[in-house]
């Protein structure tokens, strides 16, 4: 993937959210599930830096397969400032290569890999972070966005 994939997510209010129509530069981060420890921390970290991303002219969208109603509760519960979008059909996960085989307690299953992608003003992929560890990640992504 060299450029922003032409996929459509679903916004919290249920309307289509085509990635190609989003302002650039753009950060798209994938996370497994709303309201779990790591995913909550990541959303809070990106939210804490929302004004800094805006000052850098960079939009941020968090994506999981959770339905819009669950995203809405997640945003309200934690006063999140980042845009969350649903990929219920998995088309964005497929396009970004984030739907992967995972393992927990010896059990194999398919799930979303925590990954972040930064696209520049021309829609080209500038940087990808795979198998993200949450602590310090949002700040690292912000530094990369500021360097554009």
N, C-alpha and C positions, 0 to 999 in steps of 0.2 A: 504494500500500500504506500504510494507516494503522494497521493492527494486525498483530500477530504472525500470520503465515500458518499455517494448519492443515496442516502437512506433517510427514512422519515420515522421519527420517534413520536411519542404521544406526550403532550404537555399535561401538567397537573389538572388543568381544566378540561381535558379530553380532546383539545384541538390538535390537529397534526402539527408536528414540529420538524420540517425538513431541515437537515443539517446544512444543505447548500444555501439556505436562506438566512443563515445565522451570520452575525457580524464577525469579521476577521480582524485580528488574530483570534483564535478560538482554542480553548482547552476542553477536551472531552475526557472525562474520567469515568471508568467503569468500576462498579463495586458490586459485591454479591447480593446484599440484602439490607433493606431499611431496618433501622432500630436494633442493630447488633453492635457489639462493642467497637470493633475496628471500623465499621462503616459509619457509625455515629461520629467517632473521633475524626475521621477523614472529612466528613461533611462539615463538622464544626470548624476544623482547621481551614478549609477552603472558605467558609463563611466569615471567619475572623479576618481573612485577608481580602474579602470581597471588594472593599473600597480601594485597596492597593491594586488588585487586578483591573478594576475600572479605570484607575488613574493610568495604568499601563495600556489602556485601550483594548484589553483582552477580556472576552466573554468566557464564562465557565459553565459547563453543563455536566451534571452528574447523571449517569445512566445505570439502571438496573432493570431486571425483568419484573419488578414489583409493579402492580397496577397503579394508575394515577391516584386513586383514593387512598392507597397506602402511603404514597409519596406525600400527599396533602397532610395526613396525620403526622408523618415524620417531620415535615417542615414546621408544622404548628407546635409540636411537642418540644422541639429544640430551637425554635426561632431561627431557622436556617435562612441564609441570604443567597445561597446559590440556587440556580435553576436546576430542578431535577426533572428527568424525563423517563418515560417507560419504553422498554423494548420488549413488550410481551411476546411478540412473534419471533424474537431472536435474530431478526435480520441485521441489526446493527452489530450485535455480538459476532455474527458470522463475518460481516464485512471487515470488522476490526481484528478478527482472530482472537477474541477474548472468551469464546465458549470452548472450554478445554476440559480434559479429563483431570479430575482432582482425586485426592486420596485423604481420608480421615479415619484414623483408628483401623487401618488396613482395608477399609471399604473404598472401592472405586466408584466414582459418580461423575456426572457432567455438571459443570457450574461455571460461573463467571470468574475469570482471572482478574484480580485487581490490577488495573493498568490505566495509564494516562497518556494522552496524545496531545501534542501542541502543534497547531497549524498556523502558518504565517499568513501575512496579508494577501498572498497570492493563492492561498488554499493548499499549499504544499506542506507536507509533513516536515516539521522542523526537528521534532524529537519525540521519541516514544519511551516510556518507562514501563517495563514489564515486571510482574511479580513484585509489586510495590509493597514496601514496608511503610506504614502510615506515619510514624514519628518523623517530623521534619520534611515530609514529602511536599505538602502544599507550598511551603517556603521555597523549596528547591524549584518547583514549577514556576512560581512567581519570579524568581531570579532569572530563569530562562526566558520568560515572557518579557521581562524588562530589557533583556539583551537584544530583543528583536529590533 
